Amino acid sequence: MRLRLDLAYDGTDFHGWAAQPGLRTVEGELTAALTRILRLPESARVTVAGRTDAGVHAIGQVVHLDVEPSVLEQARGRADRAPLDALVTRLRGVLPADVVVHAATEAPEGFDARFSAMSRRYRYLVGDDPARLDPLRRREVVALRTPLDPEAMNAATERLLGLRNFAAFCKRREGASTTRTLLRYDWRRREDGLLEATVLADAFCHSMVRALIGALVPVGAGERGIEWPEQVLTEGVRDPRVKVMPAHGLCLVEVSYPPAERLADRAEEARARREE
C-alpha cells in the first residue's frame, strides 16, 4: 500500500531535504524514524513533493512511501488504535522537535507525491523596517535596511507569469529542463509590517524561487525599473546582478494535487515533461 505523509519542518539546522552521508537532513531524520518504527530490514525509501535547500522551511511538505499492510500493522505496537494513527503518534515521539508529521493517510491509486502534484506554493518573508523587526522571528524573516515598494514589485512580477524558460533564475543541472509555468507571483504588506511574497508554479528548478525574489528586491528599492526582471528572463542566462536571497526567508506552504481520478494521468504527464 502507498502512504501519504504530510509534514512540516524548521530548516535552520538541516543541510536541506535530500539525504547526504555525514550530514543532518530532513530526509535522513524521517527515513531513520520510519525504519525504526516499522522495523524495516533496510532504510525506508520516500519520495518527496519538492526537495528544499539547506535552511529552507516547510509547513506543507508531502512525501509518499510504499509498505506492506503487515508491516504497517507493526506500528500499532500494543496500542488498540488504527495503524495510521499509531504511526503518526510514534513518529512524533521519535522525530526531533524541528520535524513534525501532521498526518498519515492511505494514498489513492495513482498518487505520486512528486509527479502527481499540480503546483507548489512558496512564501518568502522580508522585514524592511529595522524598527519593527522581531528577533524571535529571525529564523524565518530576512532583514533588509532599505524600504521596499510592493506596488512597483507587483508591476514587475506580472511580466514574468506564464509558461517560460527560467534558465536565468536557475542553477543549471545537466539534462534538466528549466521551463516552468509561473502561475502566481505577488507581494503584499502584512499588518505586522513584513513584506510577504507568494510564488506559485507547477514546479521549480534549483534556486529558482530565491533568485526570483532577488530579482525583485532591487525593483522595490528603486534601483531597477519594473522591466528589468523580464529583461533578465528573456536573456536566458544567469545574471550576476541577480542576488540569490537567503534561504531562511523561504517556506514551502502548500503542494496541490488533482482529484483522485486524475492522479495517475497527471504523474504520467509530469514525467514526460521532465524527460524531454
N, C-alpha and C positions, 0 to 999 in steps of 0.2 A: 504494500500500500504506500501511497505517496502522502507525506505530511507537509503541511504549510506551517511555518513558524513566523510570527510577527514579533519583531524585536526593536529595541532602542539601545543606544549606547552613547556614552561620552567619549569622543575620540581622542581626547587630550593625551592620554598616556599609551596610545596604541600606535604601532607602525603601520597604520592602515588596516583594511579588511583582510587582505589575502595572507594566508599562512606563509611564513618565512622562517627558515631554520635559525634558531637562536634569538628570534625577535618576538616580542609580545604583540599579537594581532587579535582582532575580533574573531576571525575565523578560527584561529588556534584555540582561543578560550572556549568558543562554542562547541567545536568538534571534540575537544577533550572532555567537556561536560557530558555531551551526548554519548560518547564512547563509554564513559564510566557508568552512567545511569542505565544504559541499555545493555551493558556487559558485552560489548561487541568485541570480536576477536582481533579486529584491526580498526584503525581510526575511521570515524564516521565521515562520510562524504556528503557535502552540502553544496547546493547551487544557489547563488545569491542574485537578487534582482539587479543590484548595481554595486560594483566594488568602489568603496570610498578610500580616498588617500589618507595618509598619515595626518592626524589632527582633525579630520572631518567628523562631524557628529551625525547621528540618525535618530529620528523618532518614529519613522515609518518604514524601516527596512523589512524585507521579506526574503525568506530562504525556503527551499524545499529539500527533503531527503526521502529516500526510499527505504522502507523497513518491512520485514515480515511481521504480520499480525502477532505471531507468537513472541517475537522479540519485544514488540511494544508492550505486551502484557507484563513483561518483567518490570516495567516502570512502576507498576502498581505497588510492588513490594507486598507488604502485609495489609496495606490500606484497602478499605472497601469503597473504592471510587472508580470512576471511569478512567481508563488508561491515559487518555489525552490530558485530563485534568491532573492526574498524578504526575505526568511528565512535566507539565508546566511548574507545578509546585516543587518538584525535586530539582528542576533546573534553577529555580530561584534560590534554592538552598546551596547549590554548588557553584554557580557562576559568581564572579567578582561583582562588587557593587556598581561598577561602571558599565555593566551589560545586563539588560532586563528582557526576558522573553514575556511578552504580554499574552500571547495566545498560541495554541497548537490545535490545528484542525485537519481533518482528512481532506485532501485536495480533490477537486472534481477531476474526472477523467480528462486528460489532455493538458493539465496545468503544468507550466514550467515557470518557475519564479523569474527567470531571466527573459526567455524568449516570448512568453505569453503577455508580457507587460505592454500596455498601450502607451504609457507615459511615466516619467519620473518628475517629481516636483521638488525643487530645492529652495531653501530660504538662505539669504545672506543678511547679516545684521552689521550695521555700521553706526558708530557713535561719533558725530562730527561736532559736538558741543562739549568741550572739556569740563564745563561747569556742571553738566548733567550726567557725566559718566558714573556708572555704578561699579565699584571694584568687585562686588560679588558676582558680576556677570562678565568678568574679564576673559573667561574661558570660551565665551560664545559671541562676544562683540568685539569687532575690530575698531580701535580708536584712531581717529584722524583729527588733525589740528585745523584743517581747512573746512569751512562750512560748504555744504553741497546743495545744489538746486535740483530737487527731484523733478520739477517740470521740464527743465532742459534735458535731463537724463531720459525721461519718458519720450520726449520728442525724438531722441536719438535711437532708442530701442525699437521704436515702431519700424525703423528701416531695416531691422535685422531679422524680422519674423519670416517664417515660411520654410520651405524646403531649400536648403542652401548647402554649399560646401564650406564647412567651418575650419578648413585647414589652418587658417590664420590664427585660430584660437585653440588649437590642439597640439599636444606633443605627439609627434609622428611615431607610429608603431608600424613596423614592416608588415605590409599586406593588409592593414586595417583601413577601412573606409572612414572618411571624415565628413560624409554627407549625412546631415541630420535635419529633422523638421523642428524648428523652434516655434512652439505653439504660443508661448506667453513669456514676456519679459517686461516687468514693470517695477517701479519704485514707489514707495509711499512713506510719508512721515507719520509715525505712530504717536499715540498720546504720550508715551514716555519719552518722546524726543528722538528716539532712534530712527534711522532710515532702514527700511526693510525692502530687500529686493526679492521678487518671486520669479523663478526661472523654471519653465516647464517645456519639456521636449520629449519626443518619442524615445530618445536615448542620448547619451552624451559620450564624447570621446575624452581621452585623458586630459585633465586640467582645463577643460572647456568652460565650465561654469566660472571658475575663479579668474580665467582670462577675460571672459565677458564682463565680469564685474570690474576688472582692472581697466577695461577699455572705456567704461562709463564714468569712472571717478574723475578723470581729467575734464570731461564734459561738465559734470556737476560743479567742478571747481572753477569753471570758466577758462580753463587753459586750452581747451579744444572746442571746435564748433560741433554742432549736432550731426554734421555729415561725416565727421572723422571716423567713427567706428565702422560705418558702412564702407568707407574707402579702404580701411584695413581688411575687411572681409573680402572685398572684391579683388584685392591684390593677391590673396590666396597664399601668403607666406607669413611666417611668424615675424611680427614687428617688435623690435627690441623696446620700442616706446610703450608697448602694452605690458603693464606690470601684472604678473600673476599674483593675485591678492592672497593674504594669509589664510591658511586652512581653517583656523578655529572659528571664523565667522560663518562657515558653511554648514548646513544641516540638511540631510535628506528627510523630507517631510512626508512624502506620500508616493506610493507606487500604485498605478491604476491598472486594472485588468478588465477585459471584456466579459460579457455574460458567459456562463459555463459552456454553452453550445458553440462558442466562438474561440475557446481557448486553444484548441489544437491547431485550428487554421491560422490563428494569429502567430503561434510559435513557428509554424512552417514558413509563413511569410517573413518573419524576422530573421530566421536562419538563412533564408535565401538571400536577403539583402546583405547580411554580414559576409556571405561567401562570394559576393560579386567581385 
